[in-house]
Amino acid sequence: MKKALKLGFILFITFVIVSCKKEMSISTLDGTWELRSVTGGQMAGASPNFEPGNGNQIKFNQQRYERYADGKLVETGKYTLSPEKREVNNDEANFSMLSNNNFQQYIKLSSKKLVIFTGVIAADGIEEHYLKLK
């Protein structure tokens, strides 16, 4: 009986920790992210890397986003984020993001890094790698 209670307690604590991590990760998206590299879909001879201060950013705030290219606002909208693990381009996304006009992308989110998968590279998709600024 004691072992069963211990096991139940350990499972409960594990569930709480995993649930808290998911919630933290979803709220981690809020802030300003700057593009650092792009994989796939590039022009011949163009560098896949972007220097700090390049002006290509996405700002997320409470299910709204703003996308900037070269420092100019080019897109705004709403999004929803759902926990979903999915293999994409030999990596694993941990969320599904649905934005304007039901456009679906997968993302890999950690505290300081964000990867946005638009399709798969083998089918002309791209990966955008961002670093969190604030």
N, C-alpha and C positions, 0 to 999 in steps of 0.2 A: 504494500500500500504506500509506503514511504517513497519507494522508487517511482511509482506512478505519479505521485504528487510532484516529485522533483522534475520528472520528465515533462509534466504538464506545465510547470513553472518555466522551465527552460524554453519550451516551445512558445509560450506566451511572450516571454521577453524577446525572443528572436523575432516574432511577429511584430511587436512594437517597434523594435529597432529598424526592421525593414520598412515598415510603414512610415516611420519618421524620415528615413533617408529619401523615400520617394517624394514626400511633401517638401523637404528641404530642396531637392533637386528641381522641382517645379518652380518654386519661388526663386531659385538661383538664376533662372532665366532673366528676371527683371534686371535691367541695367543697360549699359552701353557696351557693345561688342564691336571690335575692329577686325576687318578681314586681314589675314596673314598669308593665306595661300589658297590656290584653287587647283583641283585635280580634275582632268577631263575637260572636254569642250573648249580647249584653248586654241588660239591662233598660232600658227607656226612661227617660231622665233620669239614668242612672247614669254616673259618670265612668269612662272607660276607663283612666285613669292612677292609679297607686298611689304614694304617698309612701314614702321610705325609712323603715324601721322598721315596716312595715305588718303584719308577722307572717305573711305568705304566702310560704313558702319551700319549696324542695325541696333535700334533702341527698343527694348521691350519694357512695357509698363502696364501691369494689371490687364492682361489680355488684349493690349493694343500694341502695335509696332509701327516704327518709322524706319524706312530704309534710305540711306544716303549713298550717293555715288559721287566721288570727287568733291565731297563736302556739300552737295546740293540734295535737298529732299526730293526723292523720285517716286516714293510709294508710301502710303499709310494704309492701315486697316486693322482688323480684329483677327484674333487667332484663338484656337482652343488647343490645349496640349493634353495628351492622354498617355499614360505609361504603356509602352508596348515595346517588347524586345523583338528585333528583327535583324537578320543578317543582311548587310548591304556592303558590297564591294570588299569582301573579306574583312569586314569590321562588324560591330554590332551597335545598332541604334538602340536607344533606350526609351525614346518617346516618338509618338506620331503627332505631327502638327498640322492642323487644318486651318488654312487662312482664307482670305478673300475668295469668293466664288468657289468654295469647296476645293481649293487647290491643296493637295496633300503632299507633305514632305516628311521625311524621317530625320530625327536629330539624335546626336550623341552629345549629352550634356554632362559636364562636370563643373566643379566650382569655378574654374578659370578658363576652360576651353569649351568650345561649341563647334560641332561639325554638322552642317546641314547637307543632307543627301537629297538631291533632286534627280530622281531616276537612278539608274545604275550606269557606271562608266562604260560598260560593254555595249550599252544601247544609247550612246551619246548623252549620258547623264553627267552630272558634275558633283563634286564635293567642295564645299566652301568651309575653310577652317578659320575660326575666329578666336580672338583672345579677349577676355573681359577687361575693360578699362575701369569701369566703376559701376 
